[in-house]
């Protein structure tokens, strides 16, 4: 459970593969970046909410993955809540193609002690690709993104060794920000349905 917690804490930015990576060097946007100008702008501001981690009580079953995620699907799954994390996020766009974020995660560890983790990250567009990068105290994780709808970004990563496969949808409306997703970790079988699911529900605050 400890390893799973460390992996899932990296999702709380609404998104890393090397440690000690420096901040982004100055970048001159290309023509390929222009369609994504201000794609992250709706996240600017402060958000608070809860990130939930669930386990499928039937384990890995079907030989399929769900790529269209919504509340109705989550309601049909036999999920058991494993972990909740209180989250505060502050997003600030520095350019139409670069947004910085400061994240505070608060949770209770296996010994019943409250833990607070502070992280810095960024959402950015480079060479026509969306990136989500968050630097935790002991890890950096990178997700690549796609934009199927104007208000929803799909973030993914696919690492085989050690296994870290994740897919989640990040939807931002005027005052609500939601994450729905799943992941494979450790000894999970990627050819079967995911065992671990997660969601984040956040509200905009002053």
C-alpha positions as CSV (number, residue, x, y, z in Angstrom):
1,X,0.0,0.0,0.0
2,X,2.9,2.4,0.7
3,X,4.3,2.0,-2.8
4,X,0.8,2.5,-4.3
5,X,0.4,5.7,-2.2
6,X,3.7,7.1,-3.5
7,X,2.7,6.4,-7.1
8,X,-0.8,7.9,-6.8
9,X,0.3,11.0,-5.0
10,X,1.9,12.0,-8.3
11,X,-1.5,12.3,-10.0
12,X,-2.8,15.0,-7.7
13,X,-1.7,17.9,-9.9
14,X,-4.1,16.8,-12.4
15,X,-0.8,15.0,-13.4
16,X,7.8,12.5,-14.4
17,X,10.5,10.0,-15.0
18,X,13.8,11.4,-13.6
19,X,14.8,12.8,-10.3
20,X,16.4,16.3,-9.8
21,X,15.2,17.6,-13.2
22,X,15.7,21.3,-13.4
23,X,12.8,23.7,-14.2
24,X,11.9,24.2,-17.9
25,X,14.5,26.1,-19.9
26,X,13.2,29.1,-21.9
27,X,11.2,27.8,-24.8
28,X,10.1,29.5,-27.9
29,X,6.6,28.2,-29.0
30,X,6.5,26.6,-32.5
31,X,3.7,26.7,-35.0
32,X,2.6,23.2,-33.8
33,X,2.0,24.7,-30.3
34,X,-0.4,27.5,-31.4
35,X,-3.6,25.4,-31.5
36,X,-3.0,24.7,-27.8
37,X,-2.6,28.3,-26.6
38,X,-4.2,28.9,-23.2
39,X,-5.3,25.2,-23.0
40,X,-4.5,25.2,-19.3
41,X,-5.9,28.7,-18.5
42,X,-9.2,27.4,-17.0
43,X,-7.2,25.9,-14.2
44,X,-5.7,29.2,-13.0
45,X,-6.5,29.9,-9.4
46,X,-6.8,27.9,-6.2
47,X,-8.6,24.6,-5.8
48,X,-9.4,22.3,-2.8
49,X,-10.9,18.9,-2.7
50,X,-10.3,15.2,-2.1
51,X,-8.5,12.5,-4.1
52,X,-9.9,9.0,-3.7
53,X,-8.1,5.7,-4.4
54,X,-10.3,2.5,-4.9
55,X,-9.6,-1.2,-5.4
56,X,-11.8,-3.4,-7.6
57,X,-13.0,-6.0,-5.1
58,X,-13.2,-8.6,-7.9
59,X,-9.6,-8.0,-8.9
60,X,-8.5,-8.0,-12.5
61,X,-11.2,-9.6,-14.6
62,X,-12.1,-8.7,-18.1
63,X,-9.5,-8.5,-21.0
64,X,-10.3,-4.8,-21.6
65,X,-9.7,-1.3,-20.4
66,X,-12.2,1.6,-20.2
67,X,-11.3,4.7,-22.1
68,X,-14.5,6.6,-21.7
69,X,-14.8,7.4,-18.0
70,X,-17.8,8.9,-16.2
71,X,-19.7,8.8,-13.0
72,X,-22.1,6.2,-14.3
73,X,-19.3,3.7,-15.1
74,X,-17.8,4.2,-11.6
75,X,-21.2,3.5,-10.0
76,X,-21.3,0.1,-11.7
77,X,-17.8,-1.0,-10.6
78,X,-17.4,-3.1,-7.4
79,X,-15.0,-0.6,-5.8
80,X,-13.8,-0.3,-2.3
81,X,-12.2,2.9,-1.0
82,X,-8.6,2.4,0.0
83,X,-7.3,5.9,0.6
84,X,-8.4,9.5,0.7
85,X,-6.1,12.5,0.3
86,X,-7.0,16.2,1.0
87,X,-5.6,18.4,-1.8
88,X,-4.9,22.1,-2.3
89,X,-3.6,23.3,-5.6
90,X,-2.6,26.7,-6.8
91,X,-2.2,27.1,-10.6
92,X,-0.7,30.1,-12.3
93,X,-0.2,30.5,-16.1
94,X,3.1,32.2,-16.9
95,X,2.6,32.1,-20.7
96,X,-0.2,30.7,-23.0
97,X,1.9,27.5,-23.1
98,X,3.3,27.2,-19.6
99,X,1.4,26.9,-16.3
100,X,3.0,26.4,-12.8
101,X,1.3,24.6,-9.9
102,X,2.0,24.3,-6.2
103,X,0.4,21.3,-4.5
104,X,-0.2,20.4,-0.9
105,X,-1.4,16.8,-0.2
106,X,-2.5,15.8,3.3
107,X,-3.2,12.2,4.2
108,X,-2.9,9.7,7.1
109,X,-0.2,7.0,6.8
110,X,-0.4,3.4,7.8
111,X,0.7,4.2,11.4
112,X,-2.1,6.8,11.8
113,X,0.1,9.8,11.5
114,X,-0.8,12.8,9.4
115,X,1.5,13.4,6.5
116,X,1.8,16.6,4.4
117,X,3.6,16.6,1.1
118,X,4.5,19.8,-0.8
119,X,5.2,19.6,-4.5
120,X,5.9,21.9,-7.5
121,X,4.9,21.1,-11.1
122,X,4.0,22.5,-14.5
123,X,1.6,21.9,-17.3
124,X,3.2,22.9,-20.7
125,X,3.0,22.6,-24.4
126,X,6.1,21.8,-26.4
127,X,6.4,20.9,-30.0
128,X,2.6,20.3,-30.3
129,X,2.6,17.9,-27.3
130,X,0.9,18.5,-23.9
131,X,3.0,17.6,-20.8
132,X,2.2,17.4,-17.1
133,X,5.3,17.3,-14.8
134,X,5.2,17.3,-11.0
135,X,8.2,17.2,-8.8
136,X,7.5,15.4,-5.5
137,X,10.2,15.3,-2.7
138,X,11.4,11.9,-3.9
139,X,10.2,11.4,-7.5
140,X,9.4,13.2,-10.7
141,X,6.7,11.8,-13.0
142,X,5.7,12.8,-16.6
143,X,2.3,12.4,-18.2
144,X,1.6,13.2,-21.9
145,X,-1.8,14.6,-22.8
146,X,-4.3,14.8,-25.5
147,X,-7.4,17.1,-25.9
148,X,-10.5,15.3,-27.1
149,X,-12.8,18.1,-25.9
150,X,-12.3,21.7,-25.1
151,X,-12.8,21.1,-21.4
152,X,-11.2,17.7,-20.9
153,X,-7.6,16.6,-21.1
154,X,-6.6,12.9,-21.2
155,X,-3.3,12.2,-19.4
156,X,-1.3,9.0,-19.8
157,X,2.0,7.3,-18.9
158,X,3.2,3.8,-19.8
159,X,6.3,2.5,-18.0
160,X,7.0,-1.2,-18.2
161,X,9.7,-1.6,-15.5
162,X,8.7,-1.0,-12.8
163,X,5.1,-1.2,-14.0
164,X,3.4,2.2,-14.0
165,X,0.6,2.5,-16.5
166,X,-2.0,5.3,-15.9
167,X,-4.9,6.8,-17.8
168,X,-7.1,9.6,-16.5
169,X,-9.4,12.3,-17.6
170,X,-9.1,15.8,-16.2
171,X,-12.3,17.9,-16.7
172,X,-12.4,21.6,-15.7
173,X,-15.6,23.6,-15.6
174,X,-16.2,27.1,-14.1
175,X,-16.0,26.0,-10.4
176,X,-15.4,22.3,-10.5
177,X,-12.4,20.2,-11.5
178,X,-12.6,16.4,-11.7
179,X,-10.2,13.5,-12.3
180,X,-11.4,10.0,-13.2
181,X,-8.8,7.3,-14.0
182,X,-7.2,3.9,-13.4
183,X,-3.7,2.5,-13.1
184,X,-1.6,-0.7,-13.2
185,X,1.3,-1.1,-10.7
186,X,3.7,-3.7,-9.4
187,X,2.6,-7.3,-10.3
188,X,-0.7,-6.2,-12.1
189,X,-1.4,-7.8,-15.5
190,X,-1.9,-5.0,-18.1
191,X,-3.8,-7.4,-20.4
192,X,-6.7,-7.6,-17.9
193,X,-8.9,-4.8,-16.5
194,X,-7.3,-2.5,-14.0
195,X,-7.4,-3.3,-10.3
196,X,-6.8,0.3,-9.1
197,X,-9.1,3.2,-9.8
198,X,-9.1,6.8,-8.7
199,X,-11.0,10.0,-8.8
200,X,-10.4,13.6,-7.6
201,X,-13.2,16.1,-6.9
202,X,-12.1,19.7,-6.4
203,X,-13.8,23.1,-6.0
204,X,-12.5,26.5,-6.9
205,X,-11.9,28.7,-3.8
206,X,-11.0,32.4,-3.3
